[in-house]
Amino acid sequence: MTYVVHVSQDRETGRYYVDSSDIPGLHVEADTFEEFVNIVQDVAPDLLGEAAPGSEISFQQIVTLAA
């Protein structure tokens, strides 16, 4: 199964955070996108439980264009 994590970046702080996710209970944020991905990979197996083995995570970053 593939789980989708929609990632946004706070304009003021620059921190990345979960905008929405197929992973129940996933609420993380980080200073860099790489750090964000690492944290999600660390906590996702605990949140998914028995569904974790063989699962994949797809990260979709939301980008806002400047005016």
DSSP file (Angstrom, degrees, kcal/mol; ACC not computed):
  #  RESIDUE AA STRUCTURE BP1 BP2  ACC     N-H-->O    O-->H-N    N-H-->O    O-->H-N    TCO  KAPPA ALPHA  PHI   PSI    X-CA   Y-CA   Z-CA
    1    1 A M              0   0    0      0, 0.0    55,-2.5     0, 0.0     2,-0.5   0.000 360.0 360.0 360.0 145.1    0.0    0.0    0.0
    2    2 A T  E     -a   56   0A   0     53,-0.2     2,-0.4    55,-0.1    55,-0.2  -0.930 360.0-158.2-109.7 129.9    1.2    3.5   -0.7
    3    3 A Y  E     -a   57   0A   0     53,-3.1    55,-3.1    -2,-0.5     2,-0.4  -0.895  10.7-143.0-106.8 135.4    0.5    6.3    1.8
    4    4 A V  E     -a   58   0A   0     -2,-0.4    18,-2.3    53,-0.2     2,-0.5  -0.841  11.8-168.7-103.7 132.6    0.5    9.9    0.6
    5    5 A V  E     -aB  59  21A   0     53,-2.9    55,-2.8    -2,-0.4     2,-0.6  -0.976  10.5-152.5-119.3 116.7    1.9   12.8    2.8
    6    6 A H  E     -aB  60  20A   0     14,-2.9    13,-3.1    -2,-0.5    14,-1.2  -0.799  17.0-158.7 -89.4 124.0    1.1   16.3    1.6
    7    7 A V  E     -aB  61  18A   0     53,-2.9    55,-3.3    -2,-0.6     2,-0.3  -0.873  11.9-177.7-111.0 133.1    3.9   18.7    2.8
    8    8 A S  E     - B   0  17A   0      9,-2.5     9,-2.6    -2,-0.4     2,-0.5  -0.842  18.5-136.2-121.4 163.2    3.6   22.5    3.2
    9    9 A Q  E     - B   0  16A   0     53,-0.3     2,-0.3    -2,-0.3     7,-0.2  -0.985  20.8-123.7-123.4 126.6    6.1   25.1    4.2
   10   10 A D     >  -     0   0    0      5,-2.9     4,-2.2    -2,-0.5     5,-0.1  -0.499  15.6-145.7 -67.4 126.8    5.3   27.9    6.6
   11   11 A R  T  4 S+     0   0    0     -2,-0.3    -1,-0.1     1,-0.2     0, 0.0   0.859  94.2  42.6 -63.8 -36.8    6.0   31.2    5.0
   12   12 A E  T  4 S+     0   0    0      1,-0.1    -1,-0.2     3,-0.1    -2,-0.0   0.922 128.0  24.4 -78.9 -45.6    7.1   32.9    8.2
   13   13 A T  T  4 S-     0   0    0      2,-0.1    -2,-0.2     1,-0.0    -1,-0.1   0.702  90.2-134.3 -95.6 -21.2    9.2   30.2    9.8
   14   14 A G     <  +     0   0    0     -4,-2.2     2,-0.2     1,-0.3    -3,-0.1   0.470  55.7 144.3  79.2   1.4   10.3   28.2    6.8
   15   15 A R        -     0   0    0     -6,-0.1    -5,-2.9    -5,-0.1     2,-0.3  -0.475  47.8-129.3 -77.9 144.4    9.4   25.0    8.6
   16   16 A Y  E     +BC   9  30A   0     14,-3.2    14,-2.0    -7,-0.2     2,-0.3  -0.707  33.6 172.5 -90.2 143.1    7.9   22.0    6.7
   17   17 A Y  E     -BC   8  29A   0     -9,-2.6    -9,-2.5    -2,-0.3     2,-0.6  -0.964  40.4 -89.1-148.1 162.3    4.8   20.4    8.2
   18   18 A V  E     +B    7   0A   0     10,-1.3   -11,-0.2    -2,-0.3     3,-0.1  -0.642  33.5 179.5 -75.3 116.5    2.2   17.8    7.3
   19   19 A D  E    S-     0   0A   0    -13,-3.1     2,-0.3    -2,-0.6    -1,-0.2   0.880  73.0 -23.1 -82.1 -43.3   -0.7   19.5    5.5
   20   20 A S  E     -B    6   0A   0    -14,-1.2   -14,-2.9     0, 0.0    -1,-0.4  -0.961  68.7-172.6-160.2 161.4   -2.6   16.3    5.2
   21   21 A S  E     -B    5   0A   0     -2,-0.3   -16,-0.2   -16,-0.2     4,-0.1  -0.996  35.4-138.2-159.9 148.9   -1.7   12.6    5.2
   22   22 A D  S    S+     0   0    0    -18,-2.3   -17,-0.1    -2,-0.3    -1,-0.1   0.513  87.2  92.0 -81.7  -7.3   -3.1    9.1    4.7
   23   23 A I  S >  S-     0   0    0    -19,-0.3     3,-1.7     3,-0.1    25,-0.1  -0.806  84.9-125.5 -92.5 111.2   -1.1    8.0    7.8
   24   24 A P  T 3  S+     0   0    0      0, 0.0     3,-0.1     0, 0.0    -2,-0.1  -0.291  88.8   9.7 -59.2 131.9   -3.4    8.4   10.8
   25   25 A G  T 3  S+     0   0    0      1,-0.2     2,-0.7    -4,-0.1    22,-0.0   0.542  83.4 150.4  81.4   7.2   -2.0   10.6   13.6
   26   26 A L    <   +     0   0    0     -3,-1.7     2,-0.3    -5,-0.1    -1,-0.2  -0.653   6.0 153.3 -80.7 112.4    1.0   11.9   11.6
   27   27 A H        +     0   0    0     -2,-0.7     2,-0.3    -3,-0.1    -1,-0.0  -0.813  16.8 139.6-139.6  94.1    1.8   15.4   12.9
   28   28 A V        -     0   0    0     -2,-0.3   -10,-1.3     2,-0.0     2,-0.3  -0.919  24.0-174.1-133.2 160.2    5.5   16.4   12.3
   29   29 A E  E     +C   17   0A   0     -2,-0.3     2,-0.3   -12,-0.2   -12,-0.2  -0.980   6.4 176.9-149.2 157.9    7.4   19.4   11.3
   30   30 A A  E     -C   16   0A   0    -14,-2.0   -14,-3.2    -2,-0.3     6,-0.1  -0.974  39.4-115.3-157.0 163.7   11.1   20.1   10.5
   31   31 A D  S    S+     0   0    0     -2,-0.3     2,-0.3   -16,-0.2    -1,-0.1   0.787  99.4  32.8 -76.2 -29.5   13.5   22.8    9.4
   32   32 A T  S  > S-     0   0    0      1,-0.1     4,-2.1   -16,-0.1     5,-0.1  -0.884  77.9-122.5-126.6 159.2   14.4   21.1    6.1
   33   33 A F  H  > S+     0   0    0     -2,-0.3     4,-2.6     2,-0.2     5,-0.2   0.906 113.9  53.0 -65.4 -40.6   12.6   18.8    3.7
   34   34 A E  H  > S+     0   0    0      1,-0.2     4,-2.3     2,-0.2    -1,-0.2   0.912 109.9  47.7 -60.9 -42.9   15.2   16.1    4.2
   35   35 A E  H  > S+     0   0    0      2,-0.2     4,-2.3     1,-0.2    -1,-0.2   0.897 110.3  53.4 -63.6 -40.3   14.8   16.2    8.0
   36   36 A F  H  X S+     0   0    0     -4,-2.1     4,-2.5     2,-0.2    -2,-0.2   0.940 109.3  47.6 -58.6 -49.8   11.0   16.1    7.5
   37   37 A V  H  X S+     0   0    0     -4,-2.6     4,-2.5     1,-0.2    -1,-0.2   0.909 111.2  51.6 -60.2 -43.5   11.3   12.9    5.4
   38   38 A N  H  X S+     0   0    0     -4,-2.3     4,-1.5     2,-0.2    -1,-0.2   0.901 110.0  48.6 -61.5 -41.7   13.6   11.3    7.9
   39   39 A I  H  X S+     0   0    0     -4,-2.3     4,-2.4     2,-0.2     5,-0.3   0.929 111.4  49.5 -64.4 -45.1   11.2   12.0   10.8
   40   40 A V  H  X S+     0   0    0     -4,-2.5     4,-2.7     1,-0.2    -2,-0.2   0.921 110.0  51.3 -60.3 -43.6    8.3   10.6    8.9
   41   41 A Q  H  < S+     0   0    0     -4,-2.5    -1,-0.2     1,-0.2    -2,-0.2   0.820 111.6  49.1 -63.5 -29.9   10.2    7.5    8.0
   42   42 A D  H  < S+     0   0    0     -4,-1.5     4,-0.3    -5,-0.2    -2,-0.2   0.897 120.6  32.3 -74.7 -41.6   11.1    7.0   11.7
   43   43 A V  H  X S+     0   0    0     -4,-2.4     4,-1.8     1,-0.1     3,-0.5   0.736  99.8  78.8 -91.9 -23.3    7.6    7.5   13.1
   44   44 A A  H  X S+     0   0    0     -4,-2.7     4,-2.7    -5,-0.3     5,-0.3   0.885  88.7  55.6 -57.3 -44.4    5.4    6.0   10.3
   45   45 A P  H  > S+     0   0    0      0, 0.0     4,-1.7     0, 0.0     7,-0.3   0.895 109.1  48.2 -57.9 -38.0    6.0    2.3   11.2
   46   46 A D  H  4 S+     0   0    0     -3,-0.5    -2,-0.2    -4,-0.3    -3,-0.1   0.895 114.6  45.7 -66.7 -38.9    4.8    2.9   14.7
   47   47 A L  H  < S+     0   0    0     -4,-1.8    -1,-0.2     1,-0.2    -3,-0.2   0.835 116.8  44.1 -73.3 -32.4    1.7    4.7   13.5
   48   48 A L  H >< S+     0   0    0     -4,-2.7     3,-1.9     1,-0.2    -2,-0.2   0.716  84.6 179.1 -85.9 -21.8    0.9    2.1   10.8
   49   49 A G  G ><  +     0   0    0     -4,-1.7     3,-1.7    -5,-0.3    -1,-0.2  -0.348  69.6   3.8  60.3-127.7    1.5   -0.9   13.0
   50   50 A E  G 3  S+     0   0    0      1,-0.3    -1,-0.3     2,-0.1    -2,-0.1   0.683 128.9  63.1 -66.0 -18.9    0.9   -4.2   11.2
   51   51 A A  G <  S+     0   0    0     -3,-1.9    -1,-0.3     1,-0.2    -2,-0.2   0.593  84.4  82.0 -80.4 -10.4    0.2   -2.3    7.9
   52   52 A A    X   +     0   0    0     -3,-1.7     3,-2.5    -7,-0.3    -1,-0.2   0.903  62.5  92.2 -66.8 -46.3    3.8   -0.9    7.8
   53   53 A P  T 3  S+     0   0    0      0, 0.0     3,-0.1     0, 0.0    -3,-0.0  -0.284 104.5   5.5 -57.9 126.6    5.8   -3.8    6.3
   54   54 A G  T 3  S+     0   0    0      1,-0.3     2,-0.1    -2,-0.0    -2,-0.1   0.381  99.9 132.4  84.6  -4.2    5.9   -3.4    2.5
   55   55 A S    <   -     0   0    0     -3,-2.5     2,-0.3    -4,-0.1    -1,-0.3  -0.430  42.7-149.8 -79.8 155.9    4.2    0.0    2.5
   56   56 A E  E     -a    2   0A   0    -55,-2.5   -53,-3.1    -2,-0.1     2,-0.5  -0.904   3.5-142.9-122.1 153.5    5.5    3.0    0.6
   57   57 A I  E     -a    3   0A   0     -2,-0.3     2,-0.5   -55,-0.2   -53,-0.2  -0.977   8.6-160.2-119.3 127.5    5.3    6.7    1.4
   58   58 A S  E     -a    4   0A   0    -55,-3.1   -53,-2.9    -2,-0.5     2,-0.5  -0.930   8.8-153.1-106.4 122.5    4.8    9.2   -1.3
   59   59 A F  E     -a    5   0A   0     -2,-0.5     2,-0.5   -55,-0.2   -53,-0.2  -0.848  10.5-173.2 -98.6 125.4    5.7   12.8   -0.4
   60   60 A Q  E     -a    6   0A   0    -55,-2.8   -53,-2.9    -2,-0.5     2,-0.4  -0.959  11.3-152.5-120.8 114.2    3.9   15.6   -2.3
   61   61 A Q  E     -a    7   0A   0     -2,-0.5     2,-0.5   -55,-0.2   -53,-0.2  -0.708   8.5-139.3 -90.7 131.8    5.1   19.1   -1.6
   62   62 A I        -     0   0    0    -55,-3.3     2,-0.5    -2,-0.4   -53,-0.3  -0.778  19.7-164.0 -89.5 127.0    2.7   21.9   -2.0
   63   63 A V        -     0   0    0     -2,-0.5     2,-0.5   -55,-0.1   -55,-0.0  -0.956   6.6-155.3-118.4 127.4    4.4   25.0   -3.7
   64   64 A T        -     0   0    0     -2,-0.5     2,-0.3     0, 0.0    -2,-0.0  -0.887  17.0-135.9-102.1 126.2    2.8   28.4   -3.6
   65   65 A L        -     0   0    0     -2,-0.5     2,-0.1     1,-0.1    -2,-0.0  -0.585  20.4-117.3 -82.0 140.3    3.8   30.7   -6.4
   66   66 A A              0   0    0     -2,-0.3    -1,-0.1     1,-0.1     0, 0.0  -0.426 360.0 360.0 -73.9 150.8    4.8   34.3   -5.6
   67   67 A A              0   0    0     -2,-0.1    -1,-0.1     0, 0.0    -2,-0.0   0.461 360.0 360.0 -74.0 360.0    2.6   37.1   -7.1
